[in-house]
Amino acid sequence: MTFPDPPSLPQAADATATARAYYDSPSADTFYATIWGGSHINIGIYPSTSPTRTPIPIPTASLLTIYHMAALLFPAPTFHTNILDMGAGYGGAARYLAKTYGCHVTCLNLSQVENARCKMLNVQEGLEELVSVEEGSFEDASALENASFDVVWSQDAFLHSEDRWKVVGEIARVLRPRGEVVFTDPMAREGVKMGELEGVLERLGLGSLGSLGGYERDFGGREFERVGWEDWSGMLEVHYARTLEEMEGREGELRGKGVSTEYIENMKVGLRHWIEGGRSGKLCWGIQHFRR
């Protein structure tokens, strides 16, 4: 059996519909579950390795990013802490935070397919009382109450929005006073024109990416202060090169699980755009930390 492909991304009506159509497709779900391990789908941090050392697995690198982000939260979360994960994917970060700190985490995510897997994994790990799942977009989190969270967390999700000012507005609405925001997002390097990122943008069905300065303005305009910025831009090339290598090495397995040839070939093209964007310095990535 071969899964049907999602609609062509550039033709989607808007960024939210594009992201939902893509992540709800069986080919995408099978790809991420197979190559990323089925719990995390975020960009990883890879320790320096020599050519003679075996690279760490992608799921391990993804978890290292979560370790780095969690270490920035001060004071550390407790069982009194409520965290919102915007664009939570399979909920891997939420389960890590709940298991490590005993805190409550709400996963806000628009993909029904990812949400179903997230709920299943929550039950399997006995965390359904601490980790809940809310279907919705981070541009309109109206189902969530005002001033109901101590921390907003997000990994590599905000790029799917074309209205980041609105996203920051929702973050400001749901955060309590002195609440924290910690997130990662692939961005355009300052001064890079969107036309120089055409391959990346076309694959995502977007007109733009955020930037470090853009987030500074958006959060500053909502009365946030920047606490820190960890620049891990070098990981973009490393991570997407590892993903391409893993994908090519397991292509037969993916096809056997029903991932279509069209999806695989399109993904290869997309990954090479990301690799080149990272290598050329036109893209940047890291951990941003704001406080209200």
C-alpha positions in Angstrom: 0.0 0.0 0.0 1.3 3.5 -0.9 0.0 6.5 1.1 -1.5 9.4 -0.9 0.6 12.6 -0.8 -0.7 15.8 0.9 -1.8 18.7 -1.3 1.0 20.6 -3.0 2.2 23.0 -0.2 2.4 26.2 -2.2 -1.3 25.9 -3.2 -2.6 25.7 0.3 -5.0 28.5 1.3 -3.0 29.7 4.2 0.0 28.7 6.4 -2.2 27.0 9.0 -4.0 24.9 6.5 -0.7 24.1 4.8 0.9 22.9 8.0 -2.2 20.8 9.0 -2.4 19.1 5.5 1.2 18.3 5.6 1.5 16.9 9.1 -1.8 15.0 8.9 -0.6 13.1 5.8 0.2 9.4 6.4 3.5 9.8 4.5 4.7 12.6 6.7 3.6 10.8 9.9 5.4 7.6 8.9 8.5 9.5 7.9 8.9 11.4 11.2 8.0 8.4 13.3 10.6 6.3 11.5 13.5 8.7 11.1 13.0 10.9 14.3 11.8 8.0 16.4 8.1 8.9 16.9 8.4 11.1 20.0 10.5 14.2 19.0 10.4 16.0 15.7 12.6 19.0 16.6 16.0 20.0 15.4 18.8 18.4 17.4 22.0 19.5 19.0 25.0 17.3 18.0 28.1 17.2 20.1 31.4 17.7 18.2 32.3 14.4 16.6 35.4 13.2 14.7 35.1 11.2 11.4 35.9 8.0 13.3 33.0 8.4 15.8 29.5 7.2 15.0 27.1 10.2 15.0 24.6 10.2 17.8 21.0 9.2 16.8 18.6 11.9 15.7 16.2 11.3 18.6 19.1 11.7 21.0 20.2 14.9 19.5 16.6 16.2 19.6 16.4 15.3 23.3 19.6 17.3 23.9 17.9 20.4 22.6 15.2 19.9 25.1 17.8 19.5 27.9 19.3 22.8 26.9 16.0 24.6 26.8 14.8 23.2 30.1 18.0 24.3 31.9 17.2 27.9 31.0 14.0 27.9 33.0 14.5 29.7 36.4 13.2 28.9 38.8 13.0 25.3 37.7 9.4 24.0 37.1 7.6 22.2 40.0 4.3 20.4 40.3 2.7 23.9 40.6 4.0 25.0 37.2 1.7 25.0 34.1 3.5 24.9 30.8 2.0 25.4 27.3 3.8 23.8 24.4 2.8 25.5 21.2 3.1 23.3 18.1 3.9 20.3 20.3 4.0 17.6 17.6 4.2 14.2 19.2 4.6 15.7 22.7 8.1 14.5 23.4 9.2 17.7 25.2 5.9 17.8 27.2 6.5 14.2 28.5 10.1 15.0 29.4 9.1 18.1 31.3 6.3 16.3 33.1 8.4 13.3 34.1 11.4 15.4 35.1 9.6 18.2 37.1 6.1 16.8 37.8 4.6 19.9 36.1 1.4 20.1 34.1 1.9 20.5 30.3 -0.7 21.4 27.7 0.2 20.4 24.1 -1.4 22.8 21.6 -1.1 21.3 18.2 -3.1 21.5 14.9 -2.4 18.0 13.5 -5.0 15.4 14.4 -2.6 12.6 13.4 0.2 13.9 15.7 -2.3 14.6 18.5 -3.6 11.0 18.4 0.0 9.7 18.6 0.7 12.1 21.4 -2.3 10.9 23.5 -1.3 7.3 22.9 2.2 7.9 24.1 1.0 9.9 27.1 -1.1 6.9 28.2 1.7 4.4 27.5 4.0 6.4 29.8 1.4 6.9 32.4 1.4 10.7 32.0 -2.2 11.4 30.9 -2.9 13.2 34.2 0.0 15.6 33.6 0.1 16.0 29.8 -3.1 17.1 28.0 -3.6 17.7 24.3 -5.6 20.6 22.8 -6.2 20.8 19.1 -5.7 24.2 17.7 -3.4 26.8 16.1 -1.0 29.0 18.1 -2.4 32.0 16.1 -5.7 31.4 17.8 -5.5 29.7 21.2 -8.9 31.0 22.2 -9.8 27.7 23.9 -7.1 28.5 26.5 -7.8 30.9 29.4 -6.1 34.2 29.9 -3.1 34.2 32.3 -3.2 30.5 32.8 0.4 29.4 32.1 3.7 30.1 33.8 5.8 29.1 30.7 5.3 29.0 27.0 7.5 26.5 25.2 7.8 25.9 21.4 10.2 24.1 19.1 10.5 24.7 15.4 6.9 25.5 15.0 6.4 29.3 14.6 7.9 29.3 11.1 4.6 27.8 10.0 2.9 31.1 10.9 2.7 34.1 8.6 1.6 36.3 11.5 4.2 36.1 14.2 2.9 39.3 15.8 -0.4 37.5 16.4 1.4 34.5 17.8 3.2 36.6 20.3 -0.1 38.3 21.2 -1.6 34.9 22.1 1.5 34.1 24.1 1.1 37.4 26.0 -2.5 36.6 26.6 -2.1 33.2 28.1 1.0 33.9 30.2 0.9 35.0 33.8 2.9 38.0 35.0 6.6 37.3 34.9 5.9 34.3 32.7 8.7 32.9 30.6 8.9 32.0 26.9 11.6 29.6 25.6 11.5 28.5 22.0 13.5 27.6 18.9 12.6 28.5 15.3 14.6 28.3 12.1 15.0 31.9 10.9 16.4 34.0 8.1 19.7 35.6 9.0 19.5 39.4 9.4 19.8 41.1 6.0 18.9 38.0 4.0 16.1 38.7 1.4 13.3 36.2 1.2 14.1 35.6 -2.4 17.4 34.1 -1.4 15.4 31.4 0.5 13.0 30.5 -2.2 13.6 26.8 -2.1 13.0 26.6 1.7 9.9 28.8 1.5 8.4 27.0 -1.4 8.6 23.7 0.3 6.9 25.1 3.4 4.3 27.1 1.4 5.4 30.3 3.1 6.2 33.8 2.1 8.7 34.5 4.8 10.6 33.3 7.8 11.1 35.1 11.1 14.3 36.7 12.1 16.1 37.4 15.4 15.4 41.1 15.1 11.8 40.5 14.1 11.2 38.4 17.2 12.9 41.1 19.3 10.5 43.7 17.9 7.4 41.5 18.3 8.1 40.5 21.8 9.3 43.9 22.8 6.1 45.4 21.4 4.1 43.0 23.8 6.2 44.2 26.8 8.6 41.3 27.0 12.3 41.5 27.7 14.9 39.3 26.1 16.6 37.1 28.7 18.9 35.3 26.4 19.8 33.9 22.9 21.9 30.8 22.4 23.1 30.7 18.8 23.2 27.1 17.6 23.0 27.9 13.9 25.7 25.4 13.0 23.3 22.6 13.9 21.0 23.4 11.0 23.4 21.9 8.4 24.4 19.1 10.7 20.9 18.1 11.6 19.4 18.2 8.1 22.5 16.4 6.7 22.0 13.7 9.3 18.3 13.5 8.4 19.1 13.1 4.7 21.7 10.5 5.4 19.4 8.5 7.6 16.6 8.8 5.1 18.7 7.6 2.2 20.0 4.7 4.3 16.5 3.7 5.2 14.7 4.5 2.0 13.7 0.9 1.4 12.2 0.7 4.9 10.2 3.9 4.3 8.8 2.6 1.0 7.9 -0.7 2.7 5.9 1.2 5.2 4.0 2.9 2.4 5.7 6.3 2.1 5.3 7.4 -1.5 8.1 7.9 -4.0 6.9 11.5 -4.5 7.1 12.3 -0.8 10.6 10.8 -0.5 12.0 12.7 -3.5 10.4 16.0 -2.4 11.8 15.5 1.0 15.3 15.0 -0.3 15.0 18.2 -2.3 13.7 20.1 0.8 16.4 18.7 3.1 19.1 19.8 0.6 17.6 23.4 0.6 17.9 23.4 4.4 21.4 22.1 4.4 22.5 24.7 1.9 20.7 27.5 3.8 22.6 26.5 7.0 25.9 26.1 5.2 25.7 29.4 3.4 24.8 31.3 6.6 21.5 32.5 5.2 19.6 30.7 7.9 20.1 30.8 11.7 18.7 28.8 14.6 19.0 28.7 18.4 17.2 29.0 21.7 15.4 32.2 22.5 14.3 33.2 26.0 11.9 36.0 26.9 10.2 37.1 30.1 7.1 39.3 30.5 
